[in-house]
Amino acid sequence: MSHSVALLSGPVDVPLQLVPVQLAATGDASEHRPLIITLFGLFVVATLIITVWAGRQTKNASDFYAGGRQFTGFQNGLAVSGDYMSAASFLGIAGAIALFGYDGFLYSIGFLVAWLVALLLVAEPLRNSGRYTMGDVLAYRMRQRPVRTAAGTSTIVVSIFYLLAQMAGAGVLVSLLLGITSDAGKIVIVALVGLLMILYVTIGGMKGTTWVQMVKAVLLIAGTLLITFLILWKFHFNLSDLLGTAASNSGKGSAFLEPGLKYGATATSKLDFISLGIALVLGTAGLPHILIRFYTVPTAQAARKSVIWAIGIIGSFYLMTIVLGFGAAALLKPADIIASNKSGNTAAPLTALEIGGGAGSTGGAILLAVISAVAFATILAVVAGLTLASSSSFAHDIYANVIRKGEATEKEEVRAARWATVAIGVVSIALGALARDLNVAGLVALAFAVAASANLPTILYSLFWKRFTTQGALWSIYGGLTSSVLLVLFSPVVSGKPTSMFPDVDFHFFPLENPGLISIPLGFLLGWLGTVLSKEEPDTGKYAELEVKSLTGTGAH
């Protein structure tokens, strides 16, 4: 074969005939496979036990949606961290840095800064103003049925986009462990992950999901810290030596440590860089599965404590992703990373294998199994949180308040949430199978763009603009949602490039891989325009009530 494959749609091409087709898992001696599978399976069994235990304590809607608001600040801080640090953080960022150096590091910075934006602007006001979902806040001073329908629709779409990344990461990871190379095998793996996701949410609700996220956060930090320490130890804790070796090993020299390897070569890639940056920084503040975590604590003070814990945990983790990514670049050949997964999603597990002694060694097998189990824990915890957010929004916003007009019982509402979980799981499995070869960090960036386009403008206008009306809310949500999704569908992410979801066809006309540069300002503009053109008189009394609740917590649940 003489053709080349574009990495993450970047300018770096690696001839396929130079790539040794050898997955890490298949490179292990066969006697290590049972050890890998056993260690890997222990986590799945443990989390299922936790889920069943928590499910027995789920008695009503408050337990299912908000865990009974019984979690402490520290517990919720761990769970928030577990929900936020997704497969994109652990697998996608390491792969992006390993292949693109400095430009891949943008994801670490963007995700960390985005978290601070979410905390400063929306986290506590939303927690004080809502009950179970983002729709509670958006519909507080608007016409209930149209706004809740829009909020529920947006929540489900954003969650499904985010779920794509987690499903893609799961397929790659388990395929690596089991030595599965066929597309059919990877699709089966995605389906099994989807089944586990459905079980976690339908059985455990928010209580089960929160405990899984806490366990996952501890495992992720411990596993990342272990690999970070081993990489630094190998380079005698000399960061300069680590970076120099990574640059030399990448084949790109000093350019690997400078901006421009992925973004900056053309005017289009420069605009893509800006678009990605905007989406990353603003996206978290519109992600429903992150925002609903603040409903699980009893007081605003506990919410603030959980924020402090989460800042420390998340900040430490993203600092370590730098060492993970550049360590992978220093210890592995780019061709070997691409042979395992063309978007670099297996760089972190491959680094664990290498640092433990290489393919065929017991140490390598153990480290591979441990890190893969951690990554799988990351995926399962995040998909459970995403599915819970979307199914809760359907049941609480659309079913209970729109379809049943507020007359549904708590039992009926929870039953609807469980059925919605099954439906969302099926859709996610189908789409995840299609997205299995895309970089998970890039997929999450798309979810960030959709969230920032559809949800963030409406949230900010609802909380801080007295004149905001129902028409403005609908224009903002549907306009931002429609524009961002359409631009993604007709972008190089879906068609037109070897790394696209459908590489054999080309119907893209939007040149950027991330729509944030266009769709996010459009969401804000449409919210403003819909309001100023509306003949509806804003309810200033309701706004005053919302302002007092959001800023002081008075009357908050």
C-alpha positions as CSV (number, residue, x, y, z in Angstrom):
1,M,0.0,0.0,0.0
2,S,1.4,3.3,-1.0
3,H,-1.3,5.8,0.1
4,S,-1.1,7.9,3.2
5,V,-3.5,8.6,6.0
6,A,-4.1,12.1,7.4
7,L,-3.9,12.3,11.1
8,L,-6.8,14.1,12.8
9,S,-7.1,16.0,9.5
10,G,-3.7,17.6,10.2
11,P,-0.8,18.1,7.9
12,V,1.2,15.1,9.0
13,D,1.1,12.0,6.7
14,V,2.7,8.6,7.6
15,P,3.0,6.1,4.8
16,L,1.1,3.0,5.7
17,Q,3.8,0.6,4.3
18,L,6.1,1.8,7.1
19,V,3.6,1.0,9.9
20,P,4.1,-2.3,11.7
21,V,0.6,-3.7,12.0
22,Q,0.9,-4.8,15.7
23,L,-1.6,-3.9,18.4
24,A,-0.3,-3.8,21.9
25,A,-2.7,-6.4,23.1
26,T,-1.8,-8.9,20.3
27,G,1.9,-8.2,20.9
28,D,1.5,-9.5,24.5
29,A,2.2,-13.2,25.0
30,S,-1.0,-15.2,25.1
31,E,-0.4,-16.2,28.7
32,H,-0.9,-12.5,29.7
33,R,-4.3,-12.2,28.1
34,P,-6.2,-13.8,31.0
35,L,-4.4,-11.5,33.5
36,I,-5.4,-8.4,31.5
37,I,-9.0,-9.5,31.1
38,T,-9.3,-10.4,34.8
39,L,-8.0,-7.1,36.1
40,F,-10.1,-5.3,33.5
41,G,-13.2,-7.2,34.5
42,L,-12.8,-6.5,38.3
43,F,-13.8,-2.9,37.8
44,V,-16.9,-3.7,35.8
45,V,-18.1,-6.2,38.5
46,A,-17.3,-3.7,41.3
47,T,-19.2,-0.8,39.7
48,L,-22.2,-3.0,39.0
49,I,-22.3,-4.0,42.7
50,I,-22.2,-0.4,43.6
51,T,-25.0,0.4,41.2
52,V,-27.3,-2.3,42.5
53,W,-26.6,-1.2,46.1
54,A,-27.4,2.4,45.2
55,G,-30.5,1.4,43.2
56,R,-32.0,-0.2,46.3
57,Q,-31.9,3.2,48.0
58,T,-33.5,5.0,45.1
59,K,-37.1,5.5,46.3
60,N,-38.5,8.6,44.6
61,A,-37.8,11.2,41.9
62,S,-35.5,13.2,44.1
63,D,-33.3,10.1,44.6
64,F,-33.3,9.3,40.9
65,Y,-32.6,12.8,39.6
66,A,-30.5,14.4,42.4
67,G,-29.4,11.5,44.7
68,G,-31.6,12.7,47.4
69,R,-29.4,15.8,47.7
70,Q,-27.4,13.9,50.3
71,F,-23.8,14.2,49.0
72,T,-21.2,16.3,50.8
73,G,-19.1,18.9,49.2
74,F,-16.1,16.6,49.0
75,Q,-18.1,13.7,47.6
76,N,-19.7,15.9,44.9
77,G,-16.3,17.4,44.1
78,L,-15.0,14.0,43.4
79,A,-18.1,13.1,41.4
80,V,-17.9,16.4,39.4
81,S,-14.3,15.6,38.6
82,G,-15.2,12.1,37.5
83,D,-18.0,13.4,35.3
84,Y,-15.8,16.1,33.7
85,M,-12.6,14.2,33.1
86,S,-13.8,12.1,30.2
87,A,-12.3,9.7,27.6
88,A,-11.4,12.9,25.7
89,S,-9.2,14.0,28.6
90,F,-7.4,10.7,29.2
91,L,-7.3,9.1,25.7
92,G,-7.9,11.9,23.2
93,I,-5.6,14.6,24.7
94,A,-2.7,12.1,25.2
95,G,-3.1,11.0,21.6
96,A,-3.4,14.6,20.2
97,I,-0.2,15.7,22.1
98,A,1.6,12.5,21.0
99,L,0.9,13.2,17.4
100,F,0.8,17.0,17.2
101,G,2.9,18.2,20.2
102,Y,2.1,21.8,21.1
103,D,-1.1,22.0,19.1
104,G,-2.5,18.9,20.8
105,F,-1.9,20.6,24.2
106,L,-4.7,23.1,23.3
107,Y,-7.3,20.6,24.5
108,S,-5.8,20.5,28.0
109,I,-5.8,24.2,28.3
110,G,-9.2,24.6,26.8
111,F,-10.9,22.0,29.0
112,L,-9.3,23.5,32.2
113,V,-10.2,27.1,31.4
114,A,-13.7,26.1,30.4
115,W,-14.3,24.6,33.8
116,L,-13.4,28.0,35.4
117,V,-15.8,29.8,33.1
118,A,-18.6,27.4,34.0
119,L,-18.0,28.0,37.7
120,L,-17.8,31.7,37.6
121,L,-20.8,32.3,35.4
122,V,-23.5,29.6,35.8
123,A,-22.8,26.7,38.3
124,E,-24.1,28.2,41.6
125,P,-26.9,30.4,40.1
126,L,-28.3,27.3,38.3
127,R,-28.0,25.2,41.4
128,N,-29.9,27.8,43.4
129,S,-32.6,28.4,40.8
130,G,-33.4,24.9,39.5
131,R,-34.7,21.6,40.9
132,Y,-33.6,18.8,38.7
133,T,-32.7,20.0,35.2
134,M,-31.5,23.0,33.2
135,G,-35.0,23.4,31.9
136,D,-36.2,24.3,35.4
137,V,-34.2,27.5,35.2
138,L,-34.8,28.3,31.6
139,A,-38.6,28.0,32.0
140,Y,-38.9,29.7,35.3
141,R,-40.1,33.1,33.9
142,M,-41.1,31.9,30.4
143,R,-44.0,30.0,28.9
144,Q,-43.3,26.5,30.3
145,R,-44.2,24.1,27.5
146,P,-42.3,25.5,24.6
147,V,-39.2,26.4,26.6
148,R,-39.1,23.0,28.4
149,T,-39.5,21.2,25.0
150,A,-36.6,23.2,23.6
151,A,-34.4,22.7,26.7
152,G,-35.1,18.9,26.7
153,T,-34.4,18.6,23.0
154,S,-31.1,20.5,23.3
155,T,-30.0,18.5,26.3
156,I,-30.6,15.2,24.5
157,V,-28.7,16.3,21.3
158,V,-25.7,17.7,23.3
159,S,-25.6,14.5,25.4
160,I,-25.7,12.3,22.3
161,F,-22.8,14.2,20.7
162,Y,-20.8,13.8,23.9
163,L,-21.7,10.1,24.1
164,L,-20.2,9.6,20.6
165,A,-16.8,10.3,22.0
166,Q,-17.1,8.0,24.9
167,M,-18.4,5.1,22.8
168,A,-15.6,5.6,20.3
169,G,-13.1,5.5,23.1
170,A,-14.6,2.4,24.6
171,G,-14.5,0.5,21.3
172,V,-10.8,1.4,20.7
173,L,-9.8,0.6,24.3
174,V,-11.4,-2.8,24.6
175,S,-10.3,-3.8,21.1
176,L,-6.8,-3.0,22.2
177,L,-7.1,-5.2,25.2
178,L,-8.7,-8.2,23.5
179,G,-6.7,-7.9,20.3
180,I,-9.8,-7.4,18.2
181,T,-9.1,-5.8,14.8
182,S,-12.3,-6.4,12.9
183,D,-14.9,-3.6,12.5
184,A,-17.7,-6.1,13.6
185,G,-15.8,-6.9,16.8
186,K,-15.5,-3.2,17.6
187,I,-19.2,-2.6,17.0
188,V,-20.0,-5.4,19.4
189,I,-17.8,-3.8,22.0
190,V,-19.6,-0.5,21.6
191,A,-22.9,-2.3,22.0
192,L,-21.7,-3.9,25.3
193,V,-20.6,-0.5,26.7
194,G,-24.0,0.9,25.8
195,L,-25.7,-2.0,27.6
196,L,-23.6,-1.3,30.8
197,M,-24.5,2.4,30.5
198,I,-28.2,1.6,30.4
199,L,-27.9,-0.7,33.4
200,Y,-26.1,1.9,35.5
201,V,-28.7,4.6,35.0
202,T,-31.9,2.5,35.0
203,I,-30.8,0.6,38.2
204,G,-28.8,3.2,40.1
205,G,-30.1,6.6,39.1
206,M,-28.2,9.6,40.3
207,K,-27.0,7.8,43.5
208,G,-25.5,4.9,41.6
209,T,-24.0,7.2,38.9
210,T,-22.5,9.5,41.6
211,W,-20.7,6.7,43.4
212,V,-19.4,5.2,40.2
213,Q,-18.1,8.7,39.3
214,M,-16.4,9.1,42.7
215,V,-14.6,5.7,42.3
216,K,-13.6,6.5,38.8
217,A,-12.1,9.9,39.8
218,V,-9.9,8.2,42.5
219,L,-8.8,5.5,40.0
220,L,-8.1,8.0,37.2
221,I,-6.0,10.3,39.4
222,A,-4.1,7.3,40.9
223,G,-3.5,5.7,37.5
224,T,-2.5,8.9,35.8
225,L,-0.2,9.8,38.7
226,L,1.5,6.4,38.5
227,I,2.2,6.6,34.7
228,T,3.3,10.3,35.1
229,F,5.7,9.3,37.8
230,L,7.1,6.4,35.8
231,I,7.6,8.5,32.7
232,L,9.4,11.3,34.7
233,W,11.5,8.7,36.5
234,K,12.6,7.2,33.2
235,F,13.8,10.7,32.1
236,H,15.3,11.4,35.6
237,F,12.6,14.0,36.3
238,N,14.1,16.2,33.6
239,L,11.3,17.9,31.7
240,S,13.8,19.3,29.1
241,D,15.1,15.9,28.4
242,L,11.6,14.5,28.0
243,L,10.5,17.3,25.6
244,G,13.7,17.0,23.6
245,T,13.3,13.3,23.2
246,A,9.7,13.7,22.2
247,A,10.5,16.3,19.6
248,S,13.3,14.1,18.2
249,N,11.3,10.9,18.2
250,S,8.3,12.6,16.5
251,G,10.3,13.2,13.3
252,K,9.3,16.8,13.4
253,G,12.2,18.3,15.4
254,S,11.6,21.6,17.1
255,A,8.4,22.2,15.2
256,F,6.8,19.5,17.5
257,L,7.2,21.9,20.4
258,E,5.9,25.0,18.6
259,P,2.5,26.1,17.4
260,G,1.4,25.3,13.9
261,L,1.9,21.5,13.4
262,K,-1.8,21.0,13.2
263,Y,-3.2,24.5,13.2
264,G,-1.6,27.4,11.4
265,A,-0.4,25.9,8.1
266,T,-3.3,27.5,6.2
267,A,-5.9,30.2,6.8
268,T,-8.6,27.6,7.2
269,S,-6.6,25.8,9.9
270,K,-6.0,29.1,11.7
271,L,-9.8,29.7,11.8
272,D,-10.3,26.2,12.9
273,F,-7.9,26.9,15.8
274,I,-9.9,29.9,16.9
275,S,-13.2,28.0,16.5
276,L,-12.0,25.1,18.6
277,G,-10.7,27.5,21.3
278,I,-14.0,29.3,21.6
279,A,-15.9,26.1,21.8
280,L,-13.6,24.6,24.4
281,V,-13.7,27.7,26.7
282,L,-17.4,28.3,26.5
283,G,-18.8,24.8,26.1
284,T,-18.6,23.5,29.6
285,A,-21.0,26.2,30.9
286,G,-23.7,24.7,28.6
287,L,-23.1,21.0,29.3
288,P,-26.2,19.6,31.1
289,H,-24.5,16.6,32.7
290,I,-22.0,18.8,34.5
291,L,-24.6,21.4,35.6
292,I,-27.0,18.9,37.1
293,R,-24.3,17.6,39.5
294,F,-24.8,20.7,41.6
295,Y,-28.4,19.7,42.4
296,T,-27.0,16.7,44.4
297,V,-25.8,18.7,47.4
298,P,-28.0,20.0,50.2
299,T,-26.8,23.7,50.3
300,A,-25.1,26.4,48.3
301,Q,-22.2,26.2,50.8
302,A,-21.8,22.5,49.9
303,A,-21.9,23.4,46.2
304,R,-19.1,25.9,46.7
305,K,-17.0,23.3,48.6
306,S,-17.5,20.8,45.8
307,V,-16.3,23.4,43.4
308,I,-13.1,23.9,45.4
309,W,-12.3,20.2,45.5
310,A,-13.1,19.8,41.8
311,I,-10.7,22.7,40.9
312,G,-7.8,21.0,42.6
313,I,-8.5,17.5,41.2
314,I,-9.2,18.7,37.7
315,G,-6.3,21.1,37.6
316,S,-3.9,18.4,38.8
317,F,-5.1,16.0,36.2
318,Y,-4.7,18.3,33.2
319,L,-1.2,19.1,34.3
320,M,-0.4,15.4,34.2
321,T,-1.8,15.0,30.7
322,I,1.1,17.1,29.4
323,V,3.5,14.4,30.7
324,L,1.3,11.6,29.3
325,G,1.2,13.1,25.8
326,F,4.8,14.1,25.5
327,G,5.8,10.8,27.2
328,A,3.9,8.9,24.6
329,A,5.7,10.9,21.9
330,A,9.1,10.2,23.5
331,L,8.6,6.5,24.1
332,L,6.6,5.4,21.0
333,K,7.0,5.9,17.3
334,P,4.2,7.8,15.6
335,A,3.7,4.9,13.2
336,D,3.1,2.5,16.0
337,I,0.5,4.8,17.6
338,I,-1.3,5.1,14.2
339,A,-1.1,1.4,13.6
340,S,-3.1,0.8,16.8
341,N,-5.6,3.7,16.2
342,K,-5.2,6.3,13.4
343,S,-6.4,9.1,15.6
344,G,-4.0,8.4,18.5
345,N,-6.6,7.3,21.0
346,T,-4.5,4.4,22.3
347,A,-1.4,6.4,23.0
348,A,-1.9,6.4,26.8
349,P,-2.4,2.6,27.1
350,L,0.5,1.9,24.7
351,T,2.7,4.1,26.8
352,A,1.7,2.2,29.9
353,L,2.6,-1.1,28.1
354,E,6.0,0.4,27.0
355,I,6.9,1.9,30.4
356,G,6.1,-1.4,32.1
357,G,8.5,-3.4,30.0
358,G,7.0,-3.6,26.5
359,A,4.9,-6.2,24.7
360,G,5.2,-9.7,26.1
361,S,6.3,-8.6,29.6
362,T,4.3,-9.2,32.8
363,G,4.9,-5.6,33.9
364,G,3.7,-4.2,30.7
365,A,0.6,-6.5,30.7
366,I,-0.3,-5.4,34.3
367,L,0.2,-1.7,33.6
368,L,-1.7,-2.0,30.3
369,A,-4.6,-3.7,32.1
370,V,-4.6,-1.1,35.0
371,I,-4.5,1.9,32.7
372,S,-7.1,0.4,30.4
373,A,-9.4,-0.3,33.3
374,V,-9.0,3.3,34.5
375,A,-9.8,4.5,31.0
376,F,-12.8,2.2,30.8
377,A,-13.9,3.4,34.3
378,T,-13.7,7.0,32.9
379,I,-15.9,6.1,29.9
380,L,-18.5,4.2,31.9
381,A,-18.8,7.0,34.6
382,V,-19.1,9.7,32.0
383,V,-21.6,7.9,29.8
384,A,-23.8,7.2,32.8
385,G,-23.8,10.9,33.7
386,L,-24.6,11.9,30.2
387,T,-27.4,9.4,29.8
388,L,-28.8,10.4,33.2
389,A,-28.9,14.1,32.2
390,S,-30.6,13.4,28.9
391,S,-33.1,10.9,30.2
392,S,-33.9,13.1,33.2
393,S,-34.5,16.1,30.9
394,F,-36.9,14.0,28.7
395,A,-38.8,12.7,31.7
396,H,-39.0,15.9,33.8
397,D,-39.1,18.5,31.1
398,I,-40.9,16.9,28.1
399,Y,-42.9,14.0,29.5
400,A,-44.0,15.4,32.9
401,N,-44.4,19.1,32.1
402,V,-45.2,19.1,28.4
403,I,-46.9,15.8,27.5
404,R,-48.6,15.2,30.9
405,K,-48.9,19.0,31.6
406,G,-47.6,18.6,35.2
407,E,-50.0,15.8,36.1
408,A,-47.6,12.9,36.0
409,T,-46.8,11.2,39.3
410,E,-43.2,10.8,40.5
411,K,-43.4,7.0,39.8
412,E,-44.6,7.7,36.2
413,E,-41.8,10.3,35.7
414,V,-39.1,7.9,36.9
415,R,-40.5,5.1,34.7
416,A,-40.3,7.5,31.7
417,A,-36.7,8.4,32.5
418,R,-35.8,4.7,32.5
419,W,-37.4,4.1,29.2
420,A,-35.7,7.2,27.8
421,T,-32.4,5.8,29.0
422,V,-32.9,2.7,26.9
423,A,-33.8,4.7,23.8
424,I,-30.9,7.1,24.2
425,G,-28.6,4.1,24.7
426,V,-29.7,2.5,21.5
427,V,-29.1,5.7,19.5
428,S,-25.7,6.2,21.1
429,I,-24.6,2.6,20.3
430,A,-25.6,3.1,16.6
431,L,-23.8,6.5,16.3
432,G,-20.8,5.4,18.4
433,A,-20.2,2.5,16.0
434,L,-20.0,5.0,13.1
435,A,-17.6,7.2,15.0
436,R,-15.3,4.5,16.3
437,D,-12.2,5.7,14.4
438,L,-12.5,9.5,15.2
439,N,-10.3,11.2,17.8
440,V,-12.4,11.3,21.0
441,A,-11.0,14.8,22.0
442,G,-12.2,16.2,18.7
443,L,-15.6,14.6,19.1
444,V,-16.0,16.1,22.6
445,A,-15.0,19.5,21.1
446,L,-18.0,19.2,18.8
447,A,-20.3,18.5,21.8
448,F,-18.8,21.6,23.5
449,A,-19.6,23.7,20.4
450,V,-23.2,22.5,20.3
451,A,-23.7,23.1,24.0
452,A,-22.1,26.6,23.8
453,S,-24.3,27.5,20.8
454,A,-27.7,26.2,22.1
455,N,-27.6,26.3,25.9
456,L,-25.1,28.9,27.1
457,P,-26.7,32.0,25.5
458,T,-30.1,31.0,26.8
459,I,-28.8,30.3,30.3
460,L,-26.9,33.6,30.6
461,Y,-29.8,35.6,29.1
462,S,-32.3,33.9,31.5
463,L,-30.2,34.6,34.6
464,F,-28.9,38.1,33.8
465,W,-31.1,39.9,31.3
466,K,-34.4,41.3,32.6
467,R,-36.0,41.8,29.2
468,F,-35.4,38.2,27.9
469,T,-38.5,36.6,26.6
470,T,-39.9,33.2,25.5
471,Q,-39.3,34.0,21.9
472,G,-35.7,34.9,22.5
473,A,-35.2,31.7,24.4
474,L,-36.6,29.6,21.6
475,W,-34.7,31.4,18.9
476,S,-31.5,31.1,20.8
477,I,-31.9,27.3,21.6
478,Y,-33.2,26.2,18.3
479,G,-31.1,28.6,16.2
480,G,-27.8,27.6,18.0
481,L,-28.7,23.9,18.0
482,T,-29.7,23.8,14.4
483,S,-26.8,25.8,13.0
484,S,-24.1,23.9,15.0
485,V,-25.5,20.5,14.1
486,L,-25.9,21.3,10.4
487,L,-22.4,22.8,10.2
488,V,-21.0,19.6,11.8
489,L,-23.0,17.4,9.3
490,F,-21.5,19.3,6.4
491,S,-18.0,19.6,7.7
492,P,-14.9,17.5,7.2
493,V,-15.7,15.6,10.4
494,V,-18.5,13.7,8.6
495,S,-17.2,13.5,5.0
496,G,-14.5,14.4,2.6
497,K,-11.3,13.3,4.3
498,P,-9.7,9.9,5.1
499,T,-10.3,10.6,8.8
500,S,-14.0,11.5,8.4
501,M,-16.9,9.5,9.7
502,F,-17.7,8.6,6.0
503,P,-14.4,8.8,4.3
504,D,-15.6,7.4,0.9
505,V,-18.0,10.2,0.2
506,D,-17.7,14.0,0.1
507,F,-20.7,16.3,0.7
508,H,-19.0,18.8,3.0
509,F,-19.1,22.5,2.2
510,F,-18.2,24.0,5.6
511,P,-14.4,24.0,5.7
512,L,-13.9,24.1,9.5
513,E,-13.9,21.0,11.7
514,N,-15.5,22.8,14.6
515,P,-18.6,25.1,14.1
516,G,-18.1,27.2,17.2
517,L,-16.8,30.3,15.4
518,I,-20.1,30.7,13.5
519,S,-22.8,28.9,15.7
520,I,-21.9,30.3,19.1
521,P,-22.1,34.1,18.1
522,L,-25.3,33.1,16.1
523,G,-26.9,31.6,19.2
524,F,-26.3,34.8,21.2
525,L,-27.4,37.0,18.3
526,L,-30.7,35.0,17.8
527,G,-31.5,35.2,21.5
528,W,-31.1,39.0,21.4
529,L,-33.0,39.4,18.1
530,G,-35.9,37.1,19.2
531,T,-36.3,39.2,22.3
532,V,-36.2,42.7,20.8
533,L,-38.6,41.6,18.0
534,S,-41.0,39.9,20.5
535,K,-44.3,41.5,21.4
536,E,-44.3,39.6,24.7
537,E,-43.9,41.7,27.9
538,P,-41.3,40.2,30.1
539,D,-42.4,39.1,33.6
540,T,-40.2,41.4,35.7
541,G,-41.7,40.1,39.0
542,K,-40.6,36.5,38.1
543,Y,-37.2,37.8,37.1
544,A,-36.8,39.5,40.5
545,E,-37.6,36.2,42.2
546,L,-35.2,34.3,40.0
547,E,-32.4,36.9,40.6
548,V,-32.8,36.6,44.4
549,K,-32.9,32.8,44.3
550,S,-29.9,32.5,41.9
551,L,-27.7,34.9,43.9
552,T,-28.6,34.1,47.5
553,G,-30.0,30.6,47.4
554,T,-33.1,31.7,49.2
555,G,-35.9,29.2,48.5
556,A,-33.5,26.8,46.7
557,H,-34.2,23.1,46.9
